[in-house]
Each structure stands twice: as C-alpha cells, then as structure tokens.
C-alpha cells in the first residue's frame, strides 16, 4: 500500500509530462507534413554531383 503513495503521483506526473511534450510537438508543427519525408526518400539521388 505504501508503494501506491509513490507510484500514483509519479504516474500522474509522467502522464502530464507526456501530454505536454505531445502538445508541444503538435503546436510546433512536427506532424504537419507526413507525406513529404516519404517522397523525399524515394527521390533521393545517390549519384555524386559533378
């Protein structure tokens, strides 16, 4: 029972921290262009430039 007094607040803090990081990622535009990296990977040219 004593471990619940430590684990419950710790898990709540962790949930809020993960939520804050996810909210920050949404607001900073991390998920704006989901198609671009896929197309850039296919269009990558491995030939050396002259």
C-alpha positions as CSV (number, residue, x, y, z in Angstrom):
1,X,0.0,0.0,0.0
2,X,2.9,2.3,0.7
3,X,4.1,1.9,-2.9
4,X,0.8,3.3,-4.2
5,X,1.5,6.6,-2.4
6,X,4.7,6.9,-4.5
7,X,3.6,5.3,-7.8
8,X,0.3,7.1,-8.2
9,X,1.6,10.7,-8.1
10,X,4.6,9.6,-10.2
11,X,2.4,8.1,-12.9
12,X,0.2,11.2,-12.9
13,X,3.3,13.4,-13.4
14,X,4.5,11.2,-16.2
15,X,1.1,11.3,-17.9
16,X,1.1,15.1,-17.8
17,X,4.7,15.3,-19.0
18,X,4.0,13.0,-22.0
19,X,0.9,15.1,-22.7
20,X,2.8,18.3,-22.6
21,X,5.5,17.0,-24.9
22,X,2.9,15.8,-27.3
23,X,1.0,19.1,-27.2
24,X,4.3,20.9,-27.8
25,X,5.0,18.7,-30.8
26,X,1.6,19.4,-32.3
27,X,1.9,23.2,-31.8
28,X,5.4,23.3,-33.2
29,X,4.4,21.6,-36.5
30,X,6.1,18.2,-36.1
31,X,3.1,16.5,-37.7
32,X,2.3,19.0,-40.4
33,X,3.9,17.2,-43.4
34,X,3.5,13.4,-43.1
35,X,3.8,12.7,-46.9
36,X,7.0,14.8,-47.6
37,X,9.6,12.6,-46.0
38,X,8.3,9.5,-47.8
39,X,8.6,11.2,-51.2
40,X,12.0,12.7,-50.4
41,X,13.3,9.2,-49.5
42,X,12.2,7.9,-52.9
43,X,13.6,10.8,-54.8
44,X,17.0,10.6,-53.1
45,X,19.8,10.6,-55.7
46,X,22.8,8.6,-54.7
47,X,24.9,9.7,-57.7
48,X,27.7,12.1,-56.8
49,X,27.3,15.6,-58.1
50,X,29.8,16.9,-60.6
